[in-house]
Amino acid sequence: MFSFEELVFRASDQSVSTLSKGKFARQILVLTLAESDSNHISFINKVLAAVKLDLEVDALYAEVAPGQAINCFSGLKSPPKFVLVFGLSPKQVGCFANVRAYEPLSINRCTWLFADALSILEPNRDKKTQLWNALKSVFL
């Protein structure tokens, strides 16, 4: 656990609300690396559907450009309860905690899960299994 003296988050000026779409009904934030060569929205829809979530209804979804820093908390009506990050570094989303890919991390009533970029994850069976196990532990 972290003490209040430890720096865990450093907020960017760029609000995630300006990049995202979705209804955020279950307070889930899904952040993916924007990859110019492909569109993985159908894959992320299937991944979330497997744990009984609807991307458009239950979450806010944002594609983030490589190197772009964003603030995951500003501009939202309520803070996220879950943040799923695909292909972005913790630093890029303002999280300075020690994180491991595919291992959920709870910080201040928010569960974070970092995974590889969707272009790496989608064709890789082992990584998809790791993601599935992590999502089951969080949502099922």
Residue pairs with C-beta under 8 A, 6 or more apart in sequence:
2 8
2 97
2 107
7 96
8 95
8 96
8 97
8 107
9 73
9 94
9 95
9 96
10 94
10 96
11 71
11 73
11 74
11 94
12 69
12 70
12 71
12 94
13 71
14 68
14 69
14 70
14 71
15 70
15 71
15 74
15 75
16 29
16 31
16 60
16 62
16 70
16 71
16 72
16 73
16 74
16 75
16 76
17 60
17 74
17 75
17 76
18 75
19 62
19 63
19 64
19 70
20 29
20 60
20 61
20 62
21 56
21 60
21 61
21 62
22 30
22 55
22 56
22 57
22 58
22 59
22 60
22 61
23 56
23 57
23 58
24 58
24 59
24 60
24 76
24 77
24 78
24 80
25 57
25 58
26 53
26 58
26 59
26 81
26 82
27 78
27 79
27 80
27 81
27 82
28 53
28 58
28 59
28 60
28 80
28 81
28 82
28 83
28 84
29 59
29 60
29 62
29 72
29 80
29 82
29 83
29 84
30 44
30 48
30 55
30 59
30 60
30 61
30 62
30 84
30 86
31 62
31 64
31 70
31 72
31 83
31 84
31 85
31 86
31 88
31 93
32 40
32 44
32 61
32 62
32 63
32 64
32 86
32 87
32 88
32 117
32 118
33 63
33 64
33 66
33 86
33 87
33 88
33 117
33 118
34 63
34 64
34 65
34 66
35 87
35 117
35 118
35 119
37 119
38 118
38 119
40 118
40 119
40 122
41 55
41 61
43 118
43 121
43 122
44 55
44 61
44 86
44 118
45 55
47 131
47 135
48 54
48 55
48 58
48 59
50 132
50 135
51 135
51 136
51 138
51 139
51 140
52 139
52 140
53 59
53 139
55 61
59 84
60 76
60 80
62 70
64 70
64 88
64 92
64 93
67 92
68 92
69 91
69 92
69 93
69 94
70 92
70 93
70 94
71 94
72 80
72 83
72 93
72 94
72 95
73 79
73 80
79 109
79 110
80 110
81 109
81 110
81 111
82 110
82 111
82 112
82 113
82 138
82 139
83 93
83 110
83 111
83 112
83 113
84 113
84 115
85 93
85 112
85 113
85 114
85 115
86 115
86 116
86 117
86 118
86 121
87 115
87 116
87 117
87 118
87 119
87 120
88 114
90 96
90 97
90 99
90 114
95 107
95 112
97 105
97 107
97 112
99 105
99 112
99 114
100 114
101 114
101 115
101 116
101 130
102 113
102 114
102 115
102 127
102 130
102 131
102 133
102 134
103 113
103 134
104 111
104 112
104 113
104 134
104 137
104 138
105 111
105 112
105 113
106 112
111 138
113 134
113 135
113 138
115 121
115 127
115 130
115 131
115 134
116 124
116 127
120 127
121 127
121 128
121 131
122 128
